[in-house]
Amino acid sequence: MSTKELTRDPAGQPTKKPVKSGRRRASTIIVTGVLVVVGLYFIIPVYWVFVAATKTTGDLFGTFGFGFGKTFALWHNLGHVLSYDGGIFVRWFFNSILYAGVGSLLATYFAAAGGYALAKYKFRGNNTVFGLILGGVLVPGTATALPLFLLFSQLGLANTYWSVLLPSLVSPFGLFLCRIYAAATVSDALMEAARLDGAGEIRIFHTLGLRTMTPALVTVFLFQLVGIWNNYFLPLVMLADTKYYPITLGLKNWLSQVNRLPEFYELTTGGVLLSVVPLGIAMLVLQRFWRGGLTEGSVK
Amino acid sequence: MSVQTTTGTAAETRHDDSGRRPARRRGGAVRRAPWLLLAPFLLLFLFTFILPIITAIGSSFVKVSRSGLFGEDGVTSRFAWFDNYAKALADGNFVASIWRMFLFGIVQVPIMIVAATVLALLLESASAKWPGLFRAAFFLPYGIPGVIATILWSFLYVPGLSPIIDAAKWMGLDVDFLGSGTVLWSIANIVTWSYTGYNMLIIIAQLKSIPGELYEAARVDGASPWRIARSIQIPLIAPALVLTTVFSIIGTLQLFAEPQVLQSVAPAIDSQYTPNLSAYTTAFSYNDYNVAAAQAVLIAVVAFVLSFGFLRLTNRKSS
């Protein structure tokens, strides 16, 4: 410990800087240049949809894609998107929020309880249960969607909110993360102390376990949120009625009509913009929480 | 192991000190607690994972036949052994779709993982300016659903709409993103665009966990940034690389939204372009759920074998 601090502060930093600053500036320029070029690749499609959403269908085909059109039709287009078909887009939006919001909240809670149980209790069947769930991580979600549809249609659950919500409540990967994190961070001594104070096991989980696991829970929640929001196959298989559609399915539905009715170009680009902007902002704000928990558990 | 047993006995002796009955009652609660905590997850897991898998395997061995001209004389189902599997594997288009995904994965997965690693190392290097801003920009596409990303890119692929094609034309280039030879790589581009930033973030998380002393020691020894990346960072982020590669392999075989959406603008994509698209078409266009179930099981098995094989391979290498 002490030797590390000795080499770091007085000797290390100040002497290095003047010698290497020339080379360092050159490498900063190169590295930043590469990052800018790569950044353009990731940003340009989003920029394009913003420009496209400001155009009339005529301008969309008649003017250069990365520049603005002759008429600025953004507000007209967005108004059209929000009012078309009795405001179905707004309904899709709230459906998506329902599926993703409720689904990921509950999924996180269930995964936390399960992961905590597997990490903090030694019981018969512990490893079997964990192995089974780990197998679930590796099974493609789409492989289960078809049989799930058959099962749900027999139970009368297909084409309801439940058909998309129920499968979204399960996150094997989330449980996997929670188990690693709980094993590394939730203290056995504190649990034992709580027991001696007379707290029940479930209460210990809610007060001690959940609080200690918060960084991992944020990660699991975000993963599940994006996972459900992005899911296309499951709702496509399950839902027949457009009023239950999430936003992804709805926009695909509009896109498939552009060949017959070119006005759907305006609707689709406007709808894409409206669905990308809130998510983009959420991503920018939330990405710093992303790293917490993912590997933290394996470090300690 | 030894630590666990000693704490266990310590706890027991403490229980014994405080009297018999509470200790036993507490022991019962401790025994019940994990199952109570696991119950909601396990019930849902059994209902939405295990049961469908069993149903899929079950119905993949069943053959349904309708008697009468229009099936009006009733439906009979019988155990058909591997008939559905034979039928699925005899379908040249389905087998071709699996090989197509192999080709796709062999090219796209390494490109994406290498790109994610390089970007992570650059962002974490001392030479990067505004790393937070760039990290957010690279990660942004992950938040855009695959369908919407594909709608976006499809606009950039379609002649007449795409400014990229226009710009290439000015330079005298004639690009066709949707031809039968190129459309697979246009899909690869969408997947790379969507997931590189996400994989990069996982790698960054692992990079951040490397203890600072290792860097100090390397710097004291006069190691260059390149040497540090090769000898310290890459070996230590290997677990993250394995994780992201396995997820990418599984993702490749699941590919569905991108080709399905691009279908409407790219005639080169047929209804059996990817294994999943095949299973979907078989189930909902041909209404042959049993063959579709066999196809779904085959996809799951291939994904399982590939990701398991990859894990074994990397384990052997490291030991």
Interface residues (C-beta under 8 A of the other chain):
Chain A: K4 T7 R8 G12 R24 S27 T28 I30 V31 T32 V34 L35 V38 G39 Y41 F42 I43 P45 V46 W48 V49 A52 L60 F61 F64 G65 F66 F110 A111 A113 G114 Y116 A117 L118 K120 Y121 K122 F123 N126 V129 L132 I133 G136 L138 V139 P140 G141 T142 A143 T144 L146 P147 L148 L150 L151 L166 P167 L169 V170 P172 L175 D188 E192 R195 G200 E201 I202 F205 V226 W229 N230 N231 Y232 F233 V237 I247 T248 L249 L251 K252 L255 S256 N259 T268 T269 V272 S275 V276 L279 G280 A282 M283 L284 Q287 R288 W290 R291 L294 T295 E296 S298 V299
Chain B: Q4 T7 A11 R26 A29 V30 R31 R32 A33 P34 W35 L36 L37 L38 P40 F41 L42 L44 F45 F47 T48 F49 I50 L51 P52 I53 T55 A56 S59 L119 L122 L123 S125 A126 S127 A128 K129 W130 G132 F134 R135 A136 A137 F138 F139 L140 P141 Y142 G143 I144 P145 G146 V147 I148 A149 I151 L152 W153 S154 F155 L156 G160 L161 S162 P163 I164 D166 W193 G197 L201 I202 I204 A205 Q206 K208 S209 E213 E216 R219 V220 P225 P239 A240 V246 I250 L253 Q254 F256 A257 V261 S264 N276 A279 Y280 A283 F284 Y289 A292 A293 A296 V297 I299 A300 A303 F304 S307 F308
